[in-house]
Amino acid sequence: MARERQEQLLEEAQERRLARMVAGPGLRARAARWLFGLALLLERRETWRAVWERLEAPR
């Protein structure tokens, strides 16, 4: 019974780790950096403004 509980706890921990990797703040930061780089490459004021507004938007 203890072994089953331990296995269940390990599975739950793995699921939490995967969920953090998929939807964690790291993903948001990577997306923001990617959008920022894209805006700089395109050198358009509209794109820059849209990216900046998105970064400043409340959660």
DSSP file (Angstrom, degrees, kcal/mol; ACC not computed):
  #  RESIDUE AA STRUCTURE BP1 BP2  ACC     N-H-->O    O-->H-N    N-H-->O    O-->H-N    TCO  KAPPA ALPHA  PHI   PSI    X-CA   Y-CA   Z-CA
    1    1 A M     >        0   0    0      0, 0.0     4,-2.1     0, 0.0     5,-0.2   0.000 360.0 360.0 360.0 -40.5    0.0    0.0    0.0
    2    2 A A  H  >  +     0   0    0      1,-0.2     4,-2.4     2,-0.2     5,-0.2   0.882 360.0  53.2 -64.6 -37.6    2.9    2.4    0.8
    3    3 A R  H  > S+     0   0    0      2,-0.2     4,-2.5     1,-0.2    -1,-0.2   0.913 108.1  49.9 -64.1 -42.3    4.5    1.6   -2.6
    4    4 A E  H  > S+     0   0    0      1,-0.2     4,-2.3     2,-0.2    -1,-0.2   0.908 111.2  49.1 -62.3 -41.8    1.2    2.4   -4.4
    5    5 A R  H  X S+     0   0    0     -4,-2.1     4,-2.5     2,-0.2    -2,-0.2   0.905 110.7  50.4 -64.1 -41.6    1.0    5.7   -2.5
    6    6 A Q  H  X S+     0   0    0     -4,-2.4     4,-2.3     2,-0.2    -2,-0.2   0.913 110.6  49.2 -62.9 -43.4    4.6    6.6   -3.4
    7    7 A E  H  X S+     0   0    0     -4,-2.5     4,-2.3     1,-0.2    -1,-0.2   0.899 110.9  50.6 -62.9 -40.4    4.0    5.8   -7.1
    8    8 A Q  H  X S+     0   0    0     -4,-2.3     4,-2.4     2,-0.2    -2,-0.2   0.915 109.9  49.8 -64.2 -42.7    0.9    8.0   -7.0
    9    9 A L  H  X S+     0   0    0     -4,-2.5     4,-2.2     1,-0.2    -2,-0.2   0.896 110.7  50.1 -62.6 -40.3    2.8   10.9   -5.4
   10   10 A L  H  X S+     0   0    0     -4,-2.3     4,-2.2     2,-0.2    -1,-0.2   0.901 110.4  49.7 -64.8 -40.7    5.6   10.5   -8.0
   11   11 A E  H  X S+     0   0    0     -4,-2.3     4,-2.3     2,-0.2    -2,-0.2   0.917 111.5  48.8 -63.8 -43.0    3.1   10.6  -10.9
   12   12 A E  H  X S+     0   0    0     -4,-2.4     4,-2.2     1,-0.2    -2,-0.2   0.896 110.3  51.1 -64.5 -39.4    1.4   13.7   -9.5
   13   13 A A  H  X S+     0   0    0     -4,-2.2     4,-2.3     2,-0.2    -1,-0.2   0.906 109.7  50.2 -63.7 -41.2    4.7   15.4   -9.1
   14   14 A Q  H  X S+     0   0    0     -4,-2.2     4,-2.5     2,-0.2    -2,-0.2   0.904 109.4  51.3 -63.5 -41.4    5.6   14.6  -12.7
   15   15 A E  H  X S+     0   0    0     -4,-2.3     4,-2.4     1,-0.2    -2,-0.2   0.901 109.9  49.6 -62.7 -40.8    2.2   16.0  -13.8
   16   16 A R  H  X S+     0   0    0     -4,-2.2     4,-2.3     2,-0.2    -2,-0.2   0.905 110.2  50.8 -64.7 -41.0    2.8   19.2  -11.9
   17   17 A R  H  X S+     0   0    0     -4,-2.3     4,-2.0     1,-0.2    -2,-0.2   0.927 111.6  47.5 -62.0 -44.2    6.3   19.6  -13.4
   18   18 A L  H  X S+     0   0    0     -4,-2.5     4,-2.1     1,-0.2    -2,-0.2   0.900 110.6  52.0 -64.3 -40.2    4.9   19.1  -16.9
   19   19 A A  H  X S+     0   0    0     -4,-2.4     4,-2.6     1,-0.2    -1,-0.2   0.901 109.5  49.6 -63.3 -40.6    2.1   21.6  -16.3
   20   20 A R  H  X S+     0   0    0     -4,-2.3     4,-1.4     1,-0.2     6,-0.2   0.884 110.0  51.3 -65.4 -37.7    4.6   24.2  -15.1
   21   21 A M  H  < S+     0   0    0     -4,-2.0    -1,-0.2     2,-0.2    -2,-0.2   0.893 115.5  41.9 -66.0 -38.6    6.8   23.7  -18.2
   22   22 A V  H  < S+     0   0    0     -4,-2.1    -2,-0.2     1,-0.2    -1,-0.2   0.919 133.5  15.4 -76.5 -44.8    3.8   24.1  -20.5
   23   23 A A  H  < S+     0   0    0     -4,-2.6    -2,-0.2    -5,-0.2    -1,-0.2   0.183  95.0 121.5-119.9  17.3    2.0   27.1  -18.9
   24   24 A G  S >X S-     0   0    0     -4,-1.4     4,-1.2    -5,-0.2     3,-0.8  -0.126  79.6 -95.2 -78.5 176.2    4.5   28.6  -16.5
   25   25 A P  H 3> S+     0   0    0      0, 0.0     4,-2.5     0, 0.0     5,-0.2   0.751 119.9  67.9 -63.3 -24.0    5.9   32.1  -16.4
   26   26 A G  H 3> S+     0   0    0     -6,-0.2     4,-2.5     1,-0.2     5,-0.2   0.895  98.9  50.0 -62.3 -39.3    8.9   30.9  -18.5
   27   27 A L  H <> S+     0   0    0     -3,-0.8     4,-2.4     2,-0.2    -1,-0.2   0.914 110.5  49.6 -65.1 -42.7    6.7   30.3  -21.4
   28   28 A R  H  X S+     0   0    0     -4,-1.2     4,-2.3     1,-0.2    -2,-0.2   0.909 111.7  48.9 -62.7 -42.0    5.2   33.8  -21.1
   29   29 A A  H  X S+     0   0    0     -4,-2.5     4,-2.4     2,-0.2    -2,-0.2   0.911 111.2  49.2 -65.6 -42.6    8.7   35.3  -20.9
   30   30 A R  H  X S+     0   0    0     -4,-2.5     4,-2.4     1,-0.2    -2,-0.2   0.911 111.7  49.3 -62.6 -41.8    9.9   33.5  -23.9
   31   31 A A  H  X S+     0   0    0     -4,-2.4     4,-2.6     2,-0.2    -2,-0.2   0.906 110.7  50.2 -64.1 -41.2    6.8   34.5  -25.9
   32   32 A A  H  X S+     0   0    0     -4,-2.3     4,-2.4     2,-0.2    -2,-0.2   0.915 111.5  47.6 -63.9 -42.9    7.4   38.2  -24.9
   33   33 A R  H  X S+     0   0    0     -4,-2.4     4,-2.5     2,-0.2    -1,-0.2   0.899 112.0  50.7 -64.4 -39.4   11.0   38.1  -25.9
   34   34 A W  H  X S+     0   0    0     -4,-2.4     4,-2.4     2,-0.2    -2,-0.2   0.927 111.7  46.8 -64.0 -45.4   10.0   36.5  -29.2
   35   35 A L  H  X S+     0   0    0     -4,-2.6     4,-2.5     2,-0.2    -2,-0.2   0.888 111.6  51.8 -64.1 -38.7    7.4   39.2  -29.9
   36   36 A F  H  X S+     0   0    0     -4,-2.4     4,-2.1     2,-0.2    -2,-0.2   0.934 110.9  47.2 -63.0 -46.1    9.8   41.9  -28.9
   37   37 A G  H  X S+     0   0    0     -4,-2.5     4,-2.2     1,-0.2    -2,-0.2   0.895 111.3  51.6 -62.0 -40.4   12.4   40.5  -31.3
   38   38 A L  H  X S+     0   0    0     -4,-2.4     4,-2.3     1,-0.2    -1,-0.2   0.913 108.4  51.3 -62.7 -43.3    9.8   40.2  -34.1
   39   39 A A  H  X>S+     0   0    0     -4,-2.5     4,-1.5     1,-0.2     5,-0.7   0.905 110.5  48.6 -61.9 -41.1    8.8   43.9  -33.6
   40   40 A L  H  <5S+     0   0    0     -4,-2.1    -1,-0.2     1,-0.2    -2,-0.2   0.891 110.6  51.3 -67.2 -38.0   12.4   45.0  -33.8
   41   41 A L  H  <5S+     0   0    0     -4,-2.2    -2,-0.2     1,-0.2    -1,-0.2   0.900 112.3  45.3 -65.1 -39.5   12.9   43.0  -37.0
   42   42 A L  H  <5S-     0   0    0     -4,-2.3    -1,-0.2    -5,-0.2    -2,-0.2   0.740  91.8-153.8 -76.9 -22.2    9.9   44.4  -38.7
   43   43 A E  T  <5 +     0   0    0     -4,-1.5     2,-0.5    -5,-0.2    -3,-0.1   0.865  41.5 142.6  50.8  43.2   10.7   48.0  -37.6
   44   44 A R     >< -     0   0    0     -5,-0.7     4,-2.4     1,-0.1    -1,-0.2  -0.949  51.4-145.1-114.4 133.0    7.2   49.1  -37.6
   45   45 A R  H  > S+     0   0    0     -2,-0.5     4,-2.9     1,-0.2     5,-0.2   0.885 100.9  55.0 -61.4 -38.4    5.8   51.5  -35.1
   46   46 A E  H  > S+     0   0    0      2,-0.2     4,-2.4     1,-0.2    -1,-0.2   0.921 110.1  45.2 -63.3 -43.6    2.4   49.7  -35.1
   47   47 A T  H  > S+     0   0    0      2,-0.2     4,-2.6     1,-0.2     5,-0.2   0.925 113.5  50.1 -65.5 -44.2    3.9   46.4  -34.3
   48   48 A W  H  X S+     0   0    0     -4,-2.4     4,-2.8    -9,-0.2    -2,-0.2   0.935 112.2  47.8 -58.6 -47.2    6.2   47.8  -31.6
   49   49 A R  H  X S+     0   0    0     -4,-2.9     4,-2.7     1,-0.2    -1,-0.2   0.902 111.5  50.3 -62.0 -42.4    3.2   49.6  -30.0
   50   50 A A  H  X S+     0   0    0     -4,-2.4     4,-2.0    -5,-0.2    -1,-0.2   0.914 113.0  45.8 -63.6 -43.4    1.1   46.4  -30.2
   51   51 A V  H  X S+     0   0    0     -4,-2.6     4,-2.3     2,-0.2    -2,-0.2   0.932 113.4  49.1 -65.0 -45.5    3.8   44.3  -28.5
   52   52 A W  H  X S+     0   0    0     -4,-2.8     4,-2.0    -5,-0.2    -2,-0.2   0.914 111.0  49.8 -63.0 -42.4    4.5   47.0  -25.9
   53   53 A E  H  X S+     0   0    0     -4,-2.7     4,-0.9     1,-0.2    -1,-0.2   0.892 110.4  51.2 -62.8 -38.6    0.7   47.3  -25.1
   54   54 A R  H  < S+     0   0    0     -4,-2.0     3,-0.4     1,-0.2    -2,-0.2   0.900 109.6  49.6 -65.6 -40.1    0.5   43.5  -24.8
   55   55 A L  H  < S+     0   0    0     -4,-2.3    -1,-0.2     1,-0.2    -2,-0.2   0.853 114.4  44.8 -67.5 -33.8    3.5   43.4  -22.4
   56   56 A E  H  < S+     0   0    0     -4,-2.0    -1,-0.2    -5,-0.2    -2,-0.2   0.560  87.0 117.4 -86.5  -8.0    2.0   46.1  -20.2
   57   57 A A  S  < S-     0   0    0     -4,-0.9     2,-0.0    -3,-0.4    -3,-0.0  -0.306  73.0-110.0 -62.3 138.9   -1.6   44.6  -20.2
   58   58 A P              0   0    0      0, 0.0    -1,-0.1     0, 0.0    -2,-0.1  -0.373 360.0 360.0 -67.5 150.1   -2.8   43.5  -16.8
   59   59 A R              0   0    0     -3,-0.1    -2,-0.1    -2,-0.0    -3,-0.0   0.470 360.0 360.0 -78.7 360.0   -3.1   39.8  -16.3
